[in-house]
Amino acid sequence: MKNPSEQNISRVPNHLAIIMDGNGRWAEQRHLPRIIGHRKGVEVVHSVVDECLALGTRYLTLFAFSSENWGRPHDEVEALMGLLGRFLQKELSSLHKRGIRLNAIGEVSRLPRNIRTILNDIIEQTAGNDSLVLTLALSYGARNEMVRVAQALAAKAVAGELSSEDISETDLVAELDTSGLPDPDFLIRTSGEMRISNFLLWQLAYTELYFTDVLWPDFSVKHLRAAVAEYGRRHRRFGLTAAQLKALEDRSKEWAD
């Protein structure tokens, strides 16, 4: 097998989503406090963002803190919130310099007030950037998202703004936290766990999935390039046959010419 750095990348996902798993285990394996693993994980985020910019990926969504993570030990949650706040405070100038727009999904209202203030300020200040949309899933759970979508659609129906019989896929998608973003083309999950853990249940319907045993703090640019190379070797059919897809591709080329 080729070294990951030597992998040929033929096709890059427009939207890459990552479940950044394994920070705590990485620290425990080294007999370190779990927060050290999370700090190391933040360093990896920087290198992954840089590589996505270099590859030409336009959307990067990171599962940073799930709605279930609130159930972790109080000290760990406090430490994670502090780490998030420091990360956001340090990143504004860097995001601007690289043309990155920050976005957030999830029940952001559950975050500490100071974190919300910093987050909203950066989202507002980077709104005009267009090199990469970096979305942080914070206090996010897909089942919770679907409940909130159902509540929003029900409220519109009760108000007479929408007929329940006419509710369409388009109406539902418009209420998702990710409204305005394309669905992920490719999902990477680190640490060897092979599940999506309540992440983007609707949006991942046709996403290519990739699982690696590498813990997030050890996930390098080489690992990312190996994953993206694997994505380039896959054929996304969206329920169609290979022949149908080829015909569509040929037709698109004709229109482009």
GUDRENRO-451223 format. One record per residue (C-alpha): x, y, z; residue in three letters. Coordinates in steps of 0.5 Angstrom, whole numbers, padded with zeros to 4 digits, always signed. Last residue first. Layout:
% residues N
XYZala ...
% end
This chain:
% residues 257
-0037+0046-0048asp -0040+0046-0041ala -0047+0043-0044trp -0043+0037-0047glu -0040+0036-0041lys -0046+0036-0037ser -0049+0031-0042arg -0043+0026-0041asp -0044+0026-0034glu -0051+0025-0034leu -0050+0019-0039ala -0044+0016-0034lys -0049+0017-0028leu -0054+0013-0032gln -0049+0008-0034ala -0047+0007-0027ala -0054+0006-0025thr -0058+0011-0020leu -0059+0011-0013gly -0055+0017-0011phe -0049+0013-0015arg -0043+0016-0012arg -0037+0012-0015his -0031+0011-0010arg -0024+0012-0012arg -0024+0020-0010gly -0026+0018-0003tyr -0020+0014-0002glu -0016+0019-0004ala -0019+0024+0001val -0018+0019+0006ala -0011+0018+0005ala -0010+0026+0004arg -0013+0026+0011leu -0008+0021+0014his -0002+0025+0011lys -0005+0031+0014val -0005+0028+0021ser -0009+0025+0025phe -0006+0023+0032asp -0010+0028+0036pro -0016+0025+0033trp -0014+0017+0034leu -0013+0013+0028val -0017+0007+0028asp -0020+0010+0021thr -0027+0010+0019phe -0030+0013+0012tyr -0037+0014+0010leu -0039+0017+0003glu -0045+0021+0004thr -0052+0019+0001tyr -0057+0020+0007ala -0051+0024+0011leu -0056+0030+0011gln -0062+0027+0015trp -0058+0024+0021leu -0053+0030+0021leu -0049+0027+0027phe -0053+0022+0032asn -0047+0018+0034ser -0045+0016+0026ile -0042+0009+0028arg -0036+0005+0027met -0031+0007+0032glu -0024+0006+0030gly -0021+0013+0033ser -0023+0018+0027thr -0029+0019+0024arg -0029+0022+0017ile -0035+0024+0013leu -0035+0025+0005phe -0040+0029+0001asp -0043+0033+0006pro -0050+0036+0005asp -0050+0043+0001pro -0051+0049+0006leu -0056+0054+0006gly -0060+0050+0012ser -0055+0046+0016thr -0059+0048+0022asp -0065+0044+0019leu -0071+0049+0018glu -0070+0050+0010ala -0069+0042+0009val -0076+0041+0012leu -0080+0046+0007asp -0076+0043+0001thr -0077+0036+0003glu -0085+0038+0003ser -0090+0040+0007ile -0096+0040+0003asp -0101+0036+0007glu -0099+0040+0013ser -0101+0047+0010ser -0096+0052+0011leu -0097+0059+0014glu -0103+0058+0017gly -0101+0059+0024ala -0102+0052+0026val -0098+0050+0020ala -0092+0054+0021lys -0092+0052+0028ala -0092+0045+0026ala -0086+0046+0021leu -0082+0049+0027ala -0084+0044+0032gln -0082+0038+0027ala -0075+0042+0025val -0074+0042+0033arg -0075+0035+0034val -0071+0034+0028met -0065+0038+0031glu -0066+0034+0037asn -0065+0027+0034arg -0059+0030+0030ala -0055+0032+0036gly -0051+0039+0037tyr -0049+0042+0043ser -0044+0045+0038leu -0043+0043+0031ala -0038+0048+0028leu -0038+0050+0021thr -0032+0052+0017leu -0034+0055+0011val -0028+0056+0006leu -0025+0061+0001ser -0032+0065+0002asp -0031+0071+0007asn -0037+0076+0008gly -0040+0073+0014ala -0033+0073+0018thr -0035+0079+0023gln -0042+0076+0024glu -0040+0069+0026ile -0034+0072+0030ile -0039+0076+0034asp -0044+0070+0035asn -0038+0066+0037leu -0035+0071+0042ile -0042+0072+0045thr -0044+0065+0045arg -0038+0063+0049ile -0039+0069+0054asn -0046+0067+0055arg -0045+0059+0057pro -0047+0055+0051leu -0054+0052+0052arg -0057+0057+0047ser -0052+0054+0041val -0057+0049+0041glu -0054+0046+0035gly -0050+0049+0028ile -0045+0054+0028ala -0041+0058+0022asn -0035+0061+0021leu -0033+0064+0014arg -0026+0063+0012ile -0022+0068+0008gly -0015+0066+0010arg -0013+0072+0014lys -0020+0073+0016his -0020+0066+0020leu -0013+0068+0023ser -0015+0074+0025ser -0021+0071+0029leu -0018+0065+0031glu -0015+0067+0038lys -0022+0068+0041gln -0025+0062+0039leu -0020+0057+0041phe -0020+0061+0048arg -0027+0060+0049gly -0027+0053+0046leu -0022+0051+0051leu -0026+0054+0057gly -0032+0050+0055met -0028+0044+0054leu -0025+0045+0061ala -0032+0046+0064glu -0035+0040+0061val -0029+0036+0064glu -0030+0039+0071asp -0037+0037+0070his -0036+0030+0069pro -0040+0028+0062arg -0047+0029+0061gly -0047+0035+0057trp -0043+0031+0052asn -0050+0028+0050glu -0052+0035+0046ser -0045+0034+0042ser -0039+0038+0042phe -0034+0039+0036ala -0037+0035+0031phe -0033+0039+0025leu -0036+0041+0019thr -0032+0043+0013leu -0034+0047+0007tyr -0031+0049+0000arg -0026+0044+0000thr -0020+0046-0005gly -0014+0042-0003leu -0010+0047+0000ala -0016+0050+0004leu -0018+0043+0006cys -0010+0042+0008glu -0010+0049+0012asp -0017+0047+0016val -0014+0040+0018val -0008+0043+0020ser -0011+0048+0025his -0016+0042+0027val -0010+0038+0029val -0008+0043+0034glu -0015+0043+0037val -0014+0036+0038gly -0008+0037+0042lys -0012+0041+0047arg -0017+0036+0047his -0012+0030+0049gly -0009+0035+0055ile -0016+0036+0057ile -0017+0028+0059arg -0011+0029+0064pro -0005+0025+0062leu -0003+0017+0063his -0001+0017+0056arg -0006+0012+0054gln -0011+0016+0058glu -0009+0022+0054ala -0011+0019+0047trp -0017+0016+0050arg -0020+0023+0052gly -0018+0026+0045asn -0021+0020+0041gly -0026+0022+0036asp -0027+0028+0031met -0033+0026+0028ile -0031+0030+0021ile -0035+0033+0015ala -0032+0035+0008leu -0036+0039+0003his -0034+0040-0004asn -0030+0033-0003pro -0024+0033-0007val -0023+0028-0013arg -0017+0025-0017ser -0012+0025-0010ile -0006+0021-0012asn -0003+0018-0005gln +0004+0019-0004glu +0003+0022+0003ser -0001+0017+0005pro +0005+0012+0004asn +0002+0007-0002lys +0000+0000+0000met 
% end
